[in-house]
Amino acid sequence: MEIIAKNKVLKMNSPIITSYPVHANVLSIIDKNEKSLNWFINHYIQLFARSNEPEECYVDFYAPNAWRANPFIDYQKIDVKYVDELWFDIKEFIINNINEGYYIYMYLNGYYISNFWTHNKFDYMHDTLIFGYDLEKKIFKTADFYGQNTKYQFNEVRFDEIKKAYKSADLSNMVDLLEGIILMKYNDYEKYDLDIDLIRKTLEEYLCCMPSNLSYTFGYRKDIYLNKSDFAFGLNIYDVLIEYEDILIKRLEKKESITRYMRGFNVLKDHKILMLKRLNIINKKFKNIKFNKIINDFHNMLNYNKIMEFNILKSYVQMNREDFIKVKSNLCKLKKMDEKFTEDLINIL
C-alpha cells in the first residue's frame, strides 16, 4: 500500500495516573472528560501485590484490562507471527495502521531505544505505545517510561531503533500481557454512568482484602486469577510494602547494596489520586453534605502520604536506618487511615 502522508500524529492526552503503561496508555487515548473517566472511576479501586516475592515491591490495580474492557476503546489483537508473515517491514505495518487511526501497543526491547533507561546496557522487554510518525525525520512518536528517572512521557524513536527493538523482543521468560500486537482506536461511546453499586462492592472487597470473583473473560489478568494465593489484595498490600521495608533494613544492617524500587509506592499514590477524583465526581453528582468530611479526611491522608514520600527519598539518599524505620511507620499509619476512610465511605454510599 502506498503511503501518502509524510507525517501523522494521533491525539494524546496527559493521563491522570502513570504507574504502568497499561493504565497510562488508555488514559492518554480517551478524551479527558467525566464520561470517559467513569469507567476508571468504577473499576480502579482494588489493589494487589505479589506477596510471595515482597522484595520486588510489586503493586498494581486489580481491575479489568483497560484496552480489553473499556467501552471507549475499540481494539484488535494481532498475532506477531501473522504480522511477520504478511509484512516485510514492521515500519510499514505501524505506519499503515496509524494512517487508519490506530494506536499500536507492542513489546519492544529497550536495549535498542536510545532514550530508554536500559539502552545499550541489557535486554529489557517493555510494552510501548506508538501513536505517530514523521517520514522526513524518520521517527515514530511513542509513549513509555523514558530517561534515567523512568517517567512516563512521550518520545521520538528512530525507525531503525524500532525495527531492532521489535525483532529482538524475546517474551519467552516473562508474562506476555498483550499476547500479540494490540491495535487501539478511540470509540466515542454514547453514555457511561457511574455505578455506585459496583464502587461500593469493590470498596468492600478492598476493605476485606478479597479479590473479585470475576475471571479472565471479564478482562482480569489470567496469571493473577489462577494464582490468587501468591498475591495480597486490598489493604493487605500495605503489609507487603512493610515487609519490603524490613528487607531493606536487614540489607542495610548487613551493609549490602540496596536498590529501592518505587513502582509499588507510585501505584499507591496513583490509587489516592484516582480516589480523590472519584470523591469529587460522586460529590458533584449527588451533593451529599456528609461528603465534605470524607473529602477533608482524605486530604489528610494525601498529605500524610506526601510525608512518607519525603521519608522514602531521604532514606534512599542518606541510607540511614532510622529513615527506613520512619517509612515503615508511615505505612502502618496509612493503612489505618485508609481502613477508617474506606469504612466511612462505604457507609455513606
Secondary structure, 3 states (H helix, E strand, C coil): CCCCCCEEECCCCCCCCCCCHHHHHHHHHCCCCHHHHHHHHHHCCCEEEECCCHHHCCEEECCCCHHHHCCCEEEEEECHHHHHHHCCCHHHHHHHHHHCCCEEEEEEEHHHCCCECCCCCCCCEEEEEEEEEECCCCEEEEEEEECCCCEEEEEEEEHHHHHHHHHCCCCCCCCCCCCCEEEEEECCCCCCCCCHHHHHHHHHHHHHCCCCCCCHHHCCCHHHHCCHHHEEEHHHHHHHHHHHHHHHHHHHHCCCCCCCCCHHHHHHHHHHHHHHHHHHHHHHHHCCCCHHHHHHHHHHHHHHHHHHHHHHHHHHHHCCHHHHHHHHHHHHHHHHHHHHHHHHHHHHC
